[in-house]
Amino acid sequence: MADKLDYPIIDADSHLSEDLDRVRELTDARYREFAPRMTPQGPSEIFSIGGKYLPQPPGMSWGETISPGAFRKKQRTPLKYAEGDPVGFDPKARLAMMDDHGVYGSVIFPSQGLFAGAIPDPKISAGVCRGINRYMAEFCSEDASRMWNTATVPLADVDLAVEEARYAVNELNAVALFAPSGMHGPQPIYHPYYDPLFDAVAELGVPYCTHTGAAVFAPSGLAVERFDGVFPPYHMTTHVCEAMMASLGILTYGVMDKRPGMKVGFFEAGAGWTPFWVSRMQGNFHDMGWMMPALKRDPMETFKRDCIVTIEAEEAMLVETLEFFDGNAVAWSSDVPHFDCEDGGRPDDLVTSAQLTDAARKSLLHDNAVEFFGLKIPESVAQAAE
């Protein structure tokens, strides 16, 4: 399908599945016991990270969570974590899958490591983040021209977060920094406490992204307070609603206005909420902007120019959302190899969609991700696609 296009397709948000033994090897010795691990418990497993244990949600198995479509099968087979889809664990298998799907490049986030930046103990969080980030870079080094690693930072201590940000970008070539969307530090993410982190992000010239997995360490929040114990409503809330709160804080408390040109993404939350939500911010800015002195610019302008959300092929308001933002601010995400990725993470429906104009399709599948992350596509690749 991708051979119909004259540009290479970029997947703005996919994942790997960590080889947990290798992650421990890459974690400094003093923090190794806190690195992510799976512990057998009868036929199931218990996941632990940062000293906190997370049993399997009822009826689920860890291997299914990292296998596309696993929960949709009529005859389900419980899988141990290590039995998950190989495209998550093996970079060669990932590249082969990308070739099969017609995807040139993927920006890659962790899976179990999504929780590392939320560990409440600052030094433990920093130590676990370092091991995860080293593993991410090692995985992507199989072909660093096609797989781009991101890096997580410990929110529990801003100085340690700045230290990890500098290490990840300067030593590991991370193309973005991220942490979970919810409340996981001593202050909300938009609080001046985190100014040194955002100053470093702006200086390093990479985007900052909120990327939720599940709110394992959240002391409070919409999902934790309302839906703890029932996974589907919890899953929907912790991804979408926490991203809404994070975007509201970062935009209206002036985090981006203080640092013109800094890019911020709100990932794995879909995109259909953004037209209403950013319009709501814009309306309040025009009516009551004097009550938000840190907000200097129209949030709509900032969002269109410097923010991005990721959208999967099946989302209901995909075309309308992209049109609303004039072709900006939205990029395609496969979410491979997670259980809820659509059509195994293939972009085929978007490549052939008659609802998308050619310009909108190119923005969604290529331009917006390349511009947001500052990706360098080899000239030979771009020419070959033409």
C-alpha positions as CSV (number, residue, x, y, z in Angstrom):
1,M,0.0,0.0,0.0
2,A,2.7,2.5,0.9
3,D,4.2,2.3,-2.6
4,K,1.3,4.4,-3.7
5,L,2.9,7.4,-1.8
6,D,5.8,9.5,-2.8
7,Y,7.1,10.0,0.8
8,P,8.2,7.6,3.6
9,I,5.6,6.8,6.2
10,I,6.6,7.7,9.8
11,D,5.0,6.0,12.9
12,A,5.0,8.7,15.6
13,D,4.2,6.4,18.5
14,S,5.0,2.7,18.7
15,H,6.5,0.6,21.5
16,L,9.0,-2.1,22.3
17,S,8.6,-4.8,24.8
18,E,11.6,-4.8,27.2
19,D,13.8,-7.8,27.6
20,L,13.7,-7.4,31.4
21,D,16.8,-9.4,32.0
22,R,18.7,-7.1,29.7
23,V,17.2,-4.0,31.3
24,R,18.5,-5.2,34.7
25,E,22.0,-5.7,33.2
26,L,21.9,-2.1,31.9
27,T,20.7,-0.7,35.2
28,D,23.4,0.5,37.6
29,A,24.0,-2.1,40.3
30,R,22.6,-0.1,43.2
31,Y,19.2,0.2,41.5
32,R,19.1,-3.2,39.8
33,E,16.6,-4.7,42.4
34,F,14.1,-2.0,41.5
35,A,14.3,-2.5,37.7
36,P,11.1,-4.0,36.1
37,R,10.7,-7.7,36.5
38,M,8.0,-10.4,36.1
39,T,7.7,-12.9,39.0
40,P,5.8,-16.2,38.4
41,Q,2.7,-16.7,40.5
42,G,1.1,-20.0,39.7
43,P,-0.2,-19.7,36.1
44,S,0.1,-16.0,36.1
45,E,2.8,-13.3,36.8
46,I,3.2,-10.3,39.0
47,F,4.9,-7.3,37.5
48,S,7.1,-5.1,39.7
49,I,9.0,-1.9,39.2
50,G,10.5,0.5,41.7
51,G,9.6,-1.8,44.5
52,K,5.8,-1.8,43.7
53,Y,4.0,-4.9,42.6
54,L,1.2,-5.0,40.1
55,P,-0.7,-8.3,39.7
56,Q,-2.4,-9.1,36.4
57,P,-5.8,-7.5,36.0
58,P,-8.5,-10.1,36.3
59,G,-8.8,-12.2,33.1
60,M,-5.7,-10.7,31.5
61,S,-2.2,-12.0,31.0
62,W,0.9,-9.8,30.6
63,G,1.9,-11.4,27.3
64,E,-1.5,-10.6,25.8
65,T,-1.0,-6.9,26.6
66,I,2.0,-6.8,24.2
67,S,0.4,-8.8,21.4
68,P,-1.8,-7.0,18.9
69,G,-5.5,-8.0,19.0
70,A,-4.9,-10.5,21.8
71,F,-8.0,-9.6,23.8
72,R,-10.3,-9.6,20.7
73,K,-9.8,-13.3,20.0
74,K,-12.8,-15.6,20.7
75,Q,-10.5,-18.3,21.9
76,R,-7.9,-16.5,24.0
77,T,-4.7,-18.1,25.2
78,P,-3.1,-16.7,28.3
79,L,0.5,-15.7,27.5
80,K,3.5,-15.1,29.8
81,Y,5.2,-11.8,29.3
82,A,8.1,-13.3,27.5
83,E,5.6,-15.0,25.1
84,G,4.4,-11.7,23.7
85,D,4.6,-10.8,20.1
86,P,8.3,-11.0,18.9
87,V,8.1,-7.6,17.1
88,G,8.2,-6.0,20.6
89,F,11.3,-7.8,21.7
90,D,13.4,-8.3,18.6
91,P,14.6,-5.2,16.7
92,K,15.2,-7.4,13.6
93,A,11.6,-8.6,13.7
94,R,10.4,-5.0,14.2
95,L,12.3,-3.9,11.1
96,A,10.9,-6.8,9.1
97,M,7.3,-5.9,10.3
98,M,7.9,-2.3,9.3
99,D,9.0,-3.4,5.8
100,D,5.9,-5.5,5.5
101,H,3.6,-2.7,6.6
102,G,5.3,-0.1,4.3
103,V,6.5,2.0,7.3
104,Y,9.9,3.6,6.9
105,G,10.5,4.8,10.4
106,S,9.1,4.5,14.0
107,V,9.5,6.7,17.1
108,I,9.6,4.1,19.9
109,F,8.5,4.3,23.5
110,P,8.9,1.6,26.1
111,S,6.1,-0.6,27.5
112,Q,6.8,-1.6,31.1
113,G,9.2,1.3,31.3
114,L,6.4,3.8,30.8
115,F,6.0,3.6,34.6
116,A,9.7,4.4,35.5
117,G,9.3,8.2,35.5
118,A,6.5,7.9,38.0
119,I,8.3,6.0,40.7
120,P,7.9,8.2,43.9
121,D,11.5,7.7,45.3
122,P,13.7,10.1,43.4
123,K,16.9,8.2,43.3
124,I,15.2,4.9,42.5
125,S,13.2,6.5,39.8
126,A,16.3,8.1,38.3
127,G,18.2,4.7,38.4
128,V,15.4,2.8,36.8
129,C,14.9,5.5,34.1
130,R,18.6,5.3,33.3
131,G,18.4,1.5,32.7
132,I,15.2,1.8,30.6
133,N,16.7,4.6,28.5
134,R,19.9,2.6,27.8
135,Y,17.8,-0.3,26.7
136,M,15.8,1.9,24.4
137,A,18.9,3.2,22.7
138,E,20.4,-0.3,22.4
139,F,17.2,-1.6,20.8
140,C,17.0,1.2,18.3
141,S,20.7,1.0,17.4
142,E,19.9,-2.0,15.2
143,D,19.0,0.7,12.6
144,A,19.1,4.2,14.1
145,S,18.2,5.7,10.8
146,R,14.7,4.0,11.0
147,M,14.1,3.5,14.7
148,W,14.3,6.5,17.0
149,N,14.4,6.1,20.8
150,T,12.7,8.3,23.3
151,A,13.7,8.7,27.0
152,T,11.8,8.9,30.2
153,V,12.7,11.2,33.1
154,P,12.1,11.0,36.8
155,L,9.4,13.5,37.9
156,A,10.0,13.0,41.6
157,D,13.0,15.3,41.6
158,V,13.5,18.1,39.0
159,D,17.3,18.1,39.3
160,L,17.5,14.4,38.6
161,A,15.0,14.9,35.7
162,V,17.3,17.5,34.2
163,E,20.3,15.3,34.7
164,E,18.6,12.4,32.9
165,A,17.3,14.6,30.1
166,R,20.8,15.8,29.3
167,Y,22.3,12.3,29.5
168,A,19.5,10.8,27.3
169,V,19.8,13.4,24.5
170,N,23.5,13.9,24.6
171,E,24.7,10.3,25.2
172,L,21.8,8.2,23.9
173,N,20.5,10.4,21.1
174,A,17.0,10.4,22.3
175,V,14.6,12.3,20.0
176,A,12.1,13.2,22.7
177,L,11.7,13.2,26.5
178,F,8.6,11.9,28.2
179,A,6.9,11.1,31.5
180,P,3.4,10.0,32.4
181,S,0.5,12.4,32.0
182,G,-0.9,12.3,35.6
183,M,0.2,13.7,38.9
184,H,3.4,11.8,39.7
185,G,5.8,14.4,41.3
186,P,5.8,16.8,44.2
187,Q,3.9,19.4,42.0
188,P,1.7,19.3,38.9
189,I,3.8,19.3,35.7
190,Y,3.0,22.9,34.9
191,H,4.2,24.2,38.3
192,P,7.3,26.5,38.4
193,Y,9.0,23.6,40.2
194,Y,9.6,22.0,36.8
195,D,10.9,25.2,35.1
196,P,14.5,23.8,35.2
197,L,13.3,20.7,33.3
198,F,11.5,22.7,30.6
199,D,14.4,25.1,30.3
200,A,16.6,22.0,29.7
201,V,14.1,20.6,27.2
202,A,14.1,23.9,25.3
203,E,17.9,24.1,25.4
204,L,18.3,20.5,24.2
205,G,16.0,21.2,21.3
206,V,13.8,18.1,21.7
207,P,10.1,17.8,22.4
208,Y,8.6,16.9,25.8
209,C,5.7,14.4,25.7
210,T,3.2,13.1,28.2
211,H,2.7,9.4,27.5
212,T,0.4,7.5,29.8
213,G,0.6,3.7,30.3
214,A,-1.5,3.2,33.4
215,A,-1.4,5.2,36.6
216,V,0.4,2.6,38.7
217,F,2.0,5.1,41.0
218,A,-0.5,7.9,40.8
219,P,-1.5,9.0,44.4
220,S,-4.6,10.5,42.9
221,G,-6.3,11.3,39.6
222,L,-9.4,10.8,37.6
223,A,-8.8,7.1,36.9
224,V,-7.5,6.1,40.3
225,E,-10.2,7.9,42.2
226,R,-13.1,6.7,40.1
227,F,-12.4,3.4,38.3
228,D,-9.8,1.5,40.3
229,G,-10.5,-2.2,39.9
230,V,-12.3,-2.2,36.6
231,F,-9.8,-2.0,33.8
232,P,-11.7,-0.8,30.7
233,P,-13.1,2.5,32.2
234,Y,-9.8,3.0,34.0
235,H,-7.9,2.4,30.8
236,M,-10.0,5.0,28.9
237,T,-9.8,7.6,31.7
238,T,-6.1,7.4,32.5
239,H,-5.1,7.8,28.9
240,V,-7.5,10.5,27.6
241,C,-8.6,12.6,30.6
242,E,-5.1,12.8,32.2
243,A,-3.8,14.1,28.8
244,M,-6.5,16.7,28.8
245,M,-5.5,17.9,32.2
246,A,-1.8,17.9,31.3
247,S,-2.4,19.9,28.1
248,L,-4.6,22.4,30.0
249,G,-1.9,23.0,32.6
250,I,1.0,23.2,30.2
251,L,-0.8,25.6,27.8
252,T,-2.7,27.9,30.2
253,Y,0.0,28.2,32.9
254,G,2.5,29.6,30.3
255,V,5.0,26.7,30.2
256,M,5.2,27.1,26.4
257,D,4.9,30.9,26.3
258,K,8.0,31.2,28.5
259,R,9.9,29.1,25.9
260,P,8.7,30.0,22.4
261,G,9.3,27.2,19.9
262,M,9.4,24.4,22.5
263,K,7.4,21.5,21.3
264,V,5.1,19.4,23.5
265,G,3.1,16.3,22.7
266,F,0.2,14.5,24.3
267,F,0.5,10.9,23.4
268,E,-1.6,7.7,23.4
269,A,-4.7,9.7,24.2
270,G,-6.3,9.9,20.8
271,A,-7.1,13.2,19.2
272,G,-10.9,13.7,18.9
273,W,-11.0,15.6,22.2
274,T,-8.6,18.3,21.1
275,P,-10.8,20.5,18.9
276,F,-13.3,21.0,21.7
277,W,-10.7,21.2,24.5
278,V,-8.3,23.7,22.8
279,S,-11.3,25.8,21.6
280,R,-12.4,25.9,25.3
281,M,-9.0,27.2,26.3
282,Q,-9.1,29.7,23.5
283,G,-12.5,31.0,24.6
284,N,-11.4,31.4,28.2
285,F,-8.2,33.2,27.0
286,H,-10.3,35.7,25.1
287,D,-12.9,36.1,27.9
288,M,-10.7,35.9,31.0
289,G,-7.1,36.0,29.9
290,W,-6.4,38.7,32.5
291,M,-6.9,36.0,35.1
292,M,-4.1,33.9,33.6
293,P,-1.2,36.3,33.5
294,A,1.3,33.6,32.4
295,L,-0.7,32.9,29.3
296,K,0.5,35.4,26.6
297,R,-0.6,33.7,23.4
298,D,-3.8,32.3,22.1
299,P,-3.7,28.6,23.0
300,M,-5.1,27.6,19.6
301,E,-2.1,29.2,17.8
302,T,0.4,27.6,20.2
303,F,-1.3,24.2,19.8
304,K,-1.4,24.3,16.0
305,R,2.2,25.4,15.8
306,D,4.0,23.6,18.6
307,C,1.9,20.7,19.9
308,I,1.0,17.3,18.6
309,V,-1.3,14.4,19.5
310,T,-1.2,10.9,18.0
311,I,-4.1,9.2,16.4
312,E,-4.8,5.6,15.4
313,A,-6.4,4.7,12.1
314,E,-9.7,3.7,13.6
315,E,-10.5,6.9,15.5
316,A,-13.9,8.3,14.6
317,M,-13.0,12.0,14.3
318,L,-9.7,11.5,12.5
319,V,-10.4,13.5,9.4
320,E,-12.3,16.3,11.1
321,T,-9.6,16.7,13.8
322,L,-6.9,17.0,11.2
323,E,-9.0,19.5,9.2
324,F,-9.7,21.5,12.3
325,F,-6.0,22.1,12.9
326,D,-5.3,23.0,9.3
327,G,-3.4,19.8,8.8
328,N,-1.2,20.4,11.8
329,A,-0.9,18.9,15.3
330,V,-1.9,15.3,14.5
331,A,0.4,12.4,13.6
332,W,-0.3,8.7,13.0
333,S,0.5,6.1,15.7
334,S,0.5,2.4,15.2
335,D,0.8,1.6,19.0
336,V,2.5,-1.7,18.0
337,P,2.8,-4.2,19.7
338,H,0.1,-3.3,22.3
339,F,-3.1,-5.3,22.5
340,D,-5.4,-2.5,21.3
341,C,-3.4,-1.5,18.2
342,E,-5.7,-1.6,15.1
343,D,-5.1,-3.9,12.2
344,G,-1.8,-5.1,13.6
345,G,-0.5,-1.5,13.3
346,R,-0.8,-1.2,9.6
347,P,-1.5,2.2,8.0
348,D,-3.3,0.7,5.0
349,D,-6.7,2.3,5.7
350,L,-5.1,5.8,5.9
351,V,-3.0,5.2,2.7
352,T,-6.2,4.4,0.7
353,S,-8.8,6.6,2.5
354,A,-10.8,8.6,0.1
355,Q,-11.8,11.0,3.0
356,L,-8.3,12.3,3.3
357,T,-6.9,14.8,0.8
358,D,-3.4,14.0,-0.5
359,A,-2.0,17.0,1.5
360,A,-3.8,15.9,4.7
361,R,-2.5,12.3,4.3
362,K,1.0,13.5,3.9
363,S,0.7,15.7,7.0
364,L,-0.6,12.7,9.0
365,L,1.7,10.0,7.8
366,H,4.9,12.0,7.4
367,D,5.3,15.8,7.7
368,N,3.9,16.4,11.2
369,A,6.0,13.7,12.9
370,V,9.2,14.6,11.0
371,E,8.8,18.3,11.9
372,F,7.8,17.7,15.6
373,F,10.7,15.3,16.4
374,G,13.2,16.9,14.0
375,L,13.8,13.6,12.3
376,K,16.5,13.3,9.7
377,I,15.3,11.2,6.8
378,P,18.2,10.2,4.5
379,E,17.9,12.1,1.2
380,S,18.3,8.8,-0.7
381,V,15.1,7.5,1.1
382,A,13.1,10.6,0.3
383,Q,14.2,10.4,-3.4
384,A,13.4,6.7,-3.6
385,A,9.9,7.3,-2.4
386,E,9.2,9.9,-5.1
